[in-house]
């Protein structure tokens, strides 16, 4: 079974996962988003997701 890891400190995202009663852990890395400022909105979303994934894998 896959684990759900919320890579965010967003209370709204946390509340959404709690609402659907899925077990999850919170592991929110701190990334300097200014490093990605030259990205398009979709490119930014992808780059941050990939960077969060890399950091969380190291943390686990």
Phi and psi in degrees as a GROMACS rama.xvg file:
@    title "Ramachandran Plot"
@    xaxis  label "Phi"
@    yaxis  label "Psi"
@TYPE xy
-82.4913  145.258  UNK-2
-92.4001  145.048  UNK-3
-100.04  125.519  UNK-4
-119.072  120.164  UNK-5
-85.8473  109.717  UNK-6
-93.8304  58.5146  UNK-7
-160.677  152.539  UNK-8
-102.494  13.4775  UNK-9
-69.0484  120.938  UNK-10
-64.5914  -33.407  UNK-11
-66.3357  -42.9033  UNK-12
-66.7817  -39.9161  UNK-13
-60.0802  -45.5184  UNK-14
-62.4967  -38.2072  UNK-15
-61.3151  -45.2465  UNK-16
-66.607  -37.4935  UNK-17
-65.5424  -35.6718  UNK-18
-62.4249  -38.727  UNK-19
-91.1553  6.85609  UNK-20
58.5029  37.0602  UNK-21
-95.4006  134.125  UNK-22
-70.5095  139.637  UNK-23
-155.122  161.723  UNK-24
-116.879  154.087  UNK-25
-108.907  126.565  UNK-26
-143.377  87.6485  UNK-27
-99.9092  104.236  UNK-28
-73.3404  155.757  UNK-29
-101.174  115.694  UNK-30
-112.468  144.142  UNK-31
-84.5691  99.6211  UNK-32
-68.3919  -17.7353  UNK-33
-63.2329  -26.3737  UNK-34
-61.3689  -24.2327  UNK-35
-106.873  14.0359  UNK-36
-63.9132  -18.1061  UNK-37
-87.3716  6.50709  UNK-38
-87.432  154.469  UNK-39
-70.7183  164.553  UNK-40
-54.129  -44.8359  UNK-41
-70.4575  -36.8812  UNK-42
-64.9364  -37.0672  UNK-43
-63.6265  -46.0946  UNK-44
-59.6017  -44.0422  UNK-45
-67.3458  -46.1975  UNK-46
-62.2788  -42.8636  UNK-47
-67.8825  -38.6771  UNK-48
-62.5556  -43.5307  UNK-49
-66.1033  -41.8172  UNK-50
-65.2843  -42.3958  UNK-51
-60.6002  -42.5981  UNK-52
-59.0292  -45.7835  UNK-53
-62.5125  -44.4475  UNK-54
-66.284  -42.2455  UNK-55
-66.0605  -37.8167  UNK-56
-61.9456  -37.4596  UNK-57
-69.6056  -37.0832  UNK-58
-69.0704  -28.9309  UNK-59
